[in-house]
Structure formats: structure tokens, C-alpha cells
Amino acid sequence: MPLAPVLLAVGAPVLWLAYFMLLYGLVALGCAMLWPQAALLAVVVVLGAGTLAAETAIAALAARGRHGEGGFVARLAIVLAALAAVATVWVTA
């Protein structure tokens, strides 16, 4: 089995993990340094939108390979991308 479908399957959860860690660190730093809340919120929303766009792109790439060889891994990638998108919206809100 080629490595690309497996990397595609774990791409969205890894992307969400990186987003969560960056967001947690950024908010902690912003609170410690007393940054304005509006500026911090704007950065959080922009990062969340970028993460959602990347997770949607991963799901779209996985959907292209859904009917071929390795369809299970493609479906798994779509489901994991959807779960990561829900988690991104949850964390951003």
C-alpha cells in the first residue's frame, strides 16, 4: 500500500492538533501580555478559517480517490477530515 493515502488520512487530525497547540499557546501568550481581546479574536478566527479550508481541501483530495484502489483509506480520510473540521469549529468558538 502506498504511503500517500495514509498520510492523507492522518493529515486532517495532525493539522487540527497543530492548530490546537498554536491556538492554546497564542491565547496563553495573549492573556499573559494583556493583548487587546479584539485583536486576539481576529487572529483566532483567521487561523480557524485557514485550518478549515485546509481540512476541506484534504477531504476533497480524499474524495477523488474514494472509488479506486484503497477506497477504505479514502473514506477514512474523509471521516477524519470531517471530525477535525467539527473540532476546529468547536475550538475556535
Salt bridges, closest charged atoms under 4 A:
none
